[in-house]
Amino acid sequence: MNQQEGKTEMKVDRLECFVHVAETLNFSKSAQALHCSQPSISRVIHLLEQELGFELFERDRNQVALT
């Protein structure tokens, strides 16, 4: 696998994570379903938001909503 393929693969993982959080509107449930930690989900979403240049979710302590 070359470096470009690795980058594409990572983007697919980020998108899969985004879709799951968008469906559940819950970072913890998504983490459980994707077999990773909640901080990992938060980090992936943050990286995707940085890459895209805008926030994907409005979130506070008790609620998550799509922007």
DSSP file (Angstrom, degrees, kcal/mol; ACC not computed):
  #  RESIDUE AA STRUCTURE BP1 BP2  ACC     N-H-->O    O-->H-N    N-H-->O    O-->H-N    TCO  KAPPA ALPHA  PHI   PSI    X-CA   Y-CA   Z-CA
    1    1 A M              0   0    0      0, 0.0     2,-0.1     0, 0.0     0, 0.0   0.000 360.0 360.0 360.0 129.7    0.0    0.0    0.0
    2    2 A N     >  -     0   0    0      1,-0.1     4,-1.7     4,-0.0     3,-0.2  -0.364 360.0 -99.7 -86.2 173.4    1.4    3.4   -0.9
    3    3 A Q  H  > S+     0   0    0      1,-0.2     4,-1.8     2,-0.2     5,-0.1   0.867 120.9  55.1 -62.8 -38.2    1.1    6.5    1.2
    4    4 A Q  H  > S+     0   0    0      1,-0.2     4,-2.1     2,-0.2    -1,-0.2   0.898 105.9  51.4 -63.1 -41.3   -1.8    7.9   -0.9
    5    5 A E  H  > S+     0   0    0      1,-0.2     4,-2.5     2,-0.2    -1,-0.2   0.888 107.3  54.1 -62.9 -38.9   -3.9    4.7   -0.4
    6    6 A G  H  X S+     0   0    0     -4,-1.7     4,-2.1     2,-0.2    -1,-0.2   0.889 107.9  49.7 -61.7 -40.3   -3.3    5.0    3.4
    7    7 A K  H  X S+     0   0    0     -4,-1.8     4,-2.0     2,-0.2    -1,-0.2   0.905 111.1  49.0 -65.3 -42.0   -4.6    8.5    3.4
    8    8 A T  H  X S+     0   0    0     -4,-2.1     4,-1.9     1,-0.2    -2,-0.2   0.911 110.1  51.6 -63.7 -42.2   -7.7    7.4    1.5
    9    9 A E  H  X S+     0   0    0     -4,-2.5     4,-2.0     1,-0.2    -1,-0.2   0.900 108.3  51.2 -61.8 -41.8   -8.3    4.6    3.9
   10   10 A M  H  X S+     0   0    0     -4,-2.1     4,-2.3     1,-0.2    -1,-0.2   0.897 107.6  53.2 -63.4 -39.7   -8.1    6.9    6.9
   11   11 A K  H  X S+     0   0    0     -4,-2.0     4,-2.5     1,-0.2    -1,-0.2   0.883 106.6  52.3 -63.6 -37.7  -10.6    9.2    5.3
   12   12 A V  H  X S+     0   0    0     -4,-1.9     4,-2.6     2,-0.2    -1,-0.2   0.913 108.9  50.4 -64.0 -42.2  -13.0    6.3    4.8
   13   13 A D  H  X S+     0   0    0     -4,-2.0     4,-2.1     2,-0.2    -2,-0.2   0.908 110.8  49.6 -60.9 -42.7  -12.6    5.5    8.5
   14   14 A R  H  X S+     0   0    0     -4,-2.3     4,-2.6     1,-0.2    -2,-0.2   0.910 111.7  48.0 -63.1 -42.5  -13.4    9.1    9.4
   15   15 A L  H  X S+     0   0    0     -4,-2.5     4,-2.8     2,-0.2    -2,-0.2   0.895 109.5  52.5 -66.9 -39.4  -16.5    9.1    7.2
   16   16 A E  H  X S+     0   0    0     -4,-2.6     4,-2.0     2,-0.2    -1,-0.2   0.912 110.9  48.3 -60.6 -42.1  -17.7    5.8    8.7
   17   17 A C  H  X S+     0   0    0     -4,-2.1     4,-2.5     2,-0.2     5,-0.2   0.929 111.2  50.2 -63.3 -46.5  -17.3    7.3   12.2
   18   18 A F  H  X S+     0   0    0     -4,-2.6     4,-2.9     1,-0.2     5,-0.2   0.931 109.6  50.8 -57.7 -47.5  -19.2   10.5   11.1
   19   19 A V  H  X S+     0   0    0     -4,-2.8     4,-2.1     1,-0.2    -1,-0.2   0.908 110.9  48.6 -59.8 -42.7  -22.0    8.5    9.6
   20   20 A H  H  X S+     0   0    0     -4,-2.0     4,-2.4     2,-0.2     5,-0.3   0.932 113.2  46.0 -65.9 -44.3  -22.4    6.4   12.8
   21   21 A V  H  X S+     0   0    0     -4,-2.5     4,-3.3     1,-0.2     5,-0.4   0.902 112.1  52.8 -64.4 -38.8  -22.4    9.5   15.1
   22   22 A A  H  < S+     0   0    0     -4,-2.9    -1,-0.2    -5,-0.2    -2,-0.2   0.865 111.9  46.1 -63.5 -35.8  -24.8   11.2   12.7
   23   23 A E  H  < S+     0   0    0     -4,-2.1    -2,-0.2    -5,-0.2    -1,-0.2   0.893 126.3  27.7 -73.2 -40.3  -27.2    8.3   12.9
   24   24 A T  H  < S-     0   0    0     -4,-2.4    -2,-0.2    -5,-0.2    -3,-0.2   0.727  85.4-146.3 -94.1 -23.8  -27.0    7.8   16.7
   25   25 A L     <  +     0   0    0     -4,-3.3    39,-0.3    -5,-0.3     2,-0.3   0.872  69.6 105.9  52.6  38.5  -26.3   11.4   17.8
   26   26 A N     >  -     0   0    0     -5,-0.4     4,-1.9    -6,-0.2     5,-0.2  -0.892  56.4-164.6-151.3 114.1  -24.3    9.8   20.5
   27   27 A F  H  > S+     0   0    0     -2,-0.3     4,-2.4     2,-0.2     5,-0.2   0.885  93.4  50.9 -66.9 -39.4  -20.5    9.6   20.7
   28   28 A S  H  > S+     0   0    0      2,-0.2     4,-2.3     1,-0.2    -1,-0.2   0.925 110.9  46.6 -67.3 -44.9  -20.5    6.9   23.4
   29   29 A K  H  > S+     0   0    0      1,-0.2     4,-2.4     2,-0.2    -1,-0.2   0.887 113.3  50.7 -63.9 -38.0  -22.9    4.6   21.5
   30   30 A S  H  X S+     0   0    0     -4,-1.9     4,-2.4     2,-0.2    -2,-0.2   0.915 109.0  51.1 -65.4 -42.3  -20.9    5.1   18.3
   31   31 A A  H  <>S+     0   0    0     -4,-2.4     5,-2.5     1,-0.2     4,-0.4   0.926 111.1  48.3 -60.2 -44.6  -17.6    4.3   20.1
   32   32 A Q  H ><5S+     0   0    0     -4,-2.3     3,-0.9     1,-0.2    -2,-0.2   0.930 113.7  46.3 -61.5 -45.9  -19.1    1.1   21.5
   33   33 A A  H 3<5S+     0   0    0     -4,-2.4    -1,-0.2     1,-0.2    -2,-0.2   0.831 115.5  45.8 -67.2 -32.7  -20.5    0.0   18.1
   34   34 A L  T 3<5S-     0   0    0     -4,-2.4    -1,-0.2    -5,-0.2    -2,-0.2   0.359 112.2-119.9 -94.0   5.3  -17.2    0.8   16.3
   35   35 A H  T < 5S+     0   0    0     -3,-0.9     2,-0.3    -4,-0.4    -3,-0.2   0.917  75.9 100.1  58.9  50.0  -15.2   -0.9   19.1
   36   36 A C  S   <S-     0   0    0     -5,-2.5    -1,-0.2    -6,-0.1    -2,-0.1  -0.897  76.1 -80.2-148.1 179.0  -13.1    2.0   20.1
   37   37 A S     >  -     0   0    0     -2,-0.3     4,-1.7     1,-0.1     3,-0.2  -0.456  33.1-119.3 -85.7 157.9  -13.0    4.6   22.9
   38   38 A Q  H  > S+     0   0    0      1,-0.2     4,-2.4     2,-0.2     5,-0.2   0.896 115.0  55.3 -62.7 -41.0  -15.2    7.7   23.1
   39   39 A P  H  > S+     0   0    0      0, 0.0     4,-2.3     0, 0.0    -1,-0.2   0.857 105.2  54.5 -60.8 -31.4  -12.2   10.0   23.1
   40   40 A S  H  > S+     0   0    0      2,-0.2     4,-2.4     1,-0.2    -2,-0.2   0.908 107.9  48.6 -65.8 -41.1  -11.1    8.3   19.8
   41   41 A I  H  X S+     0   0    0     -4,-1.7     4,-2.5     2,-0.2     5,-0.2   0.932 111.6  49.5 -63.0 -45.5  -14.4    9.1   18.2
   42   42 A S  H  X S+     0   0    0     -4,-2.4     4,-2.4     1,-0.2    -2,-0.2   0.902 111.5  49.4 -59.4 -41.8  -14.2   12.7   19.4
   43   43 A R  H  X S+     0   0    0     -4,-2.3     4,-2.6     2,-0.2    -1,-0.2   0.912 110.7  49.3 -65.6 -43.5  -10.6   12.9   17.9
   44   44 A V  H  X S+     0   0    0     -4,-2.4     4,-2.4     2,-0.2    -2,-0.2   0.919 112.4  47.6 -62.7 -44.1  -11.7   11.5   14.6
   45   45 A I  H  X S+     0   0    0     -4,-2.5     4,-2.7     2,-0.2    -1,-0.2   0.916 111.5  51.1 -63.9 -42.2  -14.6   13.9   14.3
   46   46 A H  H  X S+     0   0    0     -4,-2.4     4,-2.4    -5,-0.2    -2,-0.2   0.919 110.5  48.8 -60.7 -43.9  -12.4   16.8   15.2
   47   47 A L  H  X S+     0   0    0     -4,-2.6     4,-2.5     2,-0.2    -2,-0.2   0.906 111.8  49.0 -62.4 -41.7   -9.8   15.8   12.5
   48   48 A L  H  X S+     0   0    0     -4,-2.4     4,-2.4     2,-0.2     5,-0.2   0.911 110.6  50.4 -64.8 -42.1  -12.6   15.5   10.0
   49   49 A E  H  X>S+     0   0    0     -4,-2.7     4,-2.4     2,-0.2     5,-1.1   0.903 111.4  48.8 -62.3 -40.8  -13.9   18.9   10.9
   50   50 A Q  H  <5S+     0   0    0     -4,-2.4    -2,-0.2     2,-0.2    -1,-0.2   0.919 111.4  49.7 -63.3 -43.4  -10.4   20.4   10.6
   51   51 A E  H  <5S+     0   0    0     -4,-2.5    -2,-0.2     1,-0.2    -1,-0.2   0.887 117.2  40.3 -62.6 -39.9  -10.0   18.8    7.2
   52   52 A L  H  <5S-     0   0    0     -4,-2.4    -1,-0.2     2,-0.2    -2,-0.2   0.763 105.8-127.8 -82.5 -26.7  -13.3   20.1    6.0
   53   53 A G  T  <5S+     0   0    0     -4,-2.4     2,-0.3     1,-0.2    -3,-0.2   0.634  76.1  70.4  89.4  15.1  -13.0   23.5    7.6
   54   54 A F  S   <S-     0   0    0     -5,-1.1    -1,-0.2    -6,-0.2     2,-0.2  -0.989  85.3 -93.0-156.5 159.9  -16.3   23.5    9.4
   55   55 A E        -     0   0    0     -2,-0.3     3,-0.1     1,-0.1    -9,-0.1  -0.529  23.0-168.2 -76.7 139.7  -18.1   21.9   12.4
   56   56 A L  S    S+     0   0    0     -2,-0.2    11,-2.2     1,-0.2     2,-0.4   0.710  71.9  34.9 -95.6 -27.1  -20.2   18.8   11.6
   57   57 A F  E     -A   66   0A   0      9,-0.3     2,-0.6    10,-0.1     9,-0.2  -0.964  64.1-142.1-131.4 144.7  -22.0   18.7   15.0
   58   58 A E  E     +A   65   0A   0      7,-3.3     7,-2.4    -2,-0.4     2,-0.4  -0.936  39.1 176.0 -96.0 125.1  -23.2   21.1   17.6
   59   59 A R  E     +A   64   0A   0     -2,-0.6     2,-0.2     5,-0.2     5,-0.2  -0.988  18.6 165.0-138.3 143.4  -22.5   19.6   20.9
   60   60 A D        -     0   0    0      3,-2.3     3,-0.3    -2,-0.4    -2,-0.0  -0.706  60.3 -71.2-134.4-168.5  -22.8   20.4   24.5
   61   61 A R  S    S+     0   0    0     -2,-0.2     3,-0.1     1,-0.2    -2,-0.0   0.804 128.7  21.0 -60.7 -31.1  -22.6   18.4   27.7
   62   62 A N  S    S+     0   0    0      1,-0.1     2,-0.3     0, 0.0    -1,-0.2   0.457 118.6  49.6-118.6  -2.6  -25.9   16.6   27.1
   63   63 A Q        -     0   0    0     -3,-0.3    -3,-2.3     2,-0.0     2,-0.4  -0.993  47.5-165.4-147.5 145.8  -26.8   16.9   23.5
   64   64 A V  E     +A   59   0A   0     -2,-0.3     2,-0.3   -39,-0.3    -5,-0.2  -0.998  18.5 171.5-128.0 133.5  -25.4   16.3   20.0
   65   65 A A  E     -A   58   0A   0     -7,-2.4    -7,-3.3    -2,-0.4     2,-0.1  -0.993  34.9-109.4-140.7 147.4  -27.0   17.7   16.8
   66   66 A L  E      A   57   0A   0     -2,-0.3    -9,-0.3    -9,-0.2   -10,-0.1  -0.465 360.0 360.0 -69.2 145.5  -26.0   17.9   13.2
   67   67 A T              0   0    0    -11,-2.2   -10,-0.1    -2,-0.1    -1,-0.1   0.471 360.0 360.0 -81.1 360.0  -25.1   21.3   11.9
